């Protein structure tokens, strides 16, 4: 695709044209996924990070400067997202000092905590049930039934790329609904 066409696609995506957003994602998905996969070497993790990358790309399109290659800008976002992931992972590792008993106690939940977790789970499910049926189904399959992106694509009879886009959009909608309902975990 020529630079002029890409710039036109970017402009339409900035205007929230979903077909243009999907086309941009499809155009760069394989390159970004391959880039991420080389860095993390785990397919499901690479999928998740790539979805996050494109979520950031779409939400930050207004920052893109057309004097630079779009692919370079997208891969820079991918690199920064990977760095953020490894930093978070390192912080989580620092938080555990290796004392197995402390770790066990940290994860052992009292009956009250289990009840609260069940209540939170129920509240999230109630919020999900208010979503558009397509988004609710995607959330249910991905997060409650813990299906892979490939499995979801097969169940819904849609492409893997379309599945990824739907997951990304459903997560955004859910995050907004959780925020509106003052849900804090």
C-alpha positions, 0 to 999 in steps of 0.5 A: 500500500502506498504512503498516500493511501496509508495516510488517507486510512490513518485520517479516516481511522482518526475520525473513528471509521471502524473499517479504516481502523480494522484495515490499519490493524490488519495491515500491520498486525503480522509485523507487530505480532512478529516483532513482539513474539521475537521479544517475548517468545510466548504466543498468547502473551504476544497476542495480548501485547499486540492487542494492547499495542493496537489499542494504544495506536488507535487511541493515540492516532492524533499524535502521529506525525505524517513526516515519519513512517507510520510503521516506525511509529507503530513499532515504537509503541510496540517496543515501549509496550514490551518494555512496560510489560517487562518492568511490570513483571520485574516489579511483581518479582521484586514484590515476592521475596521468595518466602513460600509461606508468605506467598501462600498466606498472601494467596490464601483467602478468608471466607469473607474475601472469597465472598467479596471475590464472588460478589465482584465477579457477579458485579462484573458479569452484571455489567457485562450483561448490559453491553452490546451482545457481540461485546458481551459474548467476546468478554464472556468467551475470552475472560470467563471461559478463558478461550484463546483468540483462535478458539473464539474466532472458530466459535464466532465464525470470524477471522482471527484479526476481526476477533482481536479487534472485537476483543480490544473494543470490548475491553475498552467498552467494559473498562468504561462501564466499570469506571462509570459504575465506580468499580474498583478492584 
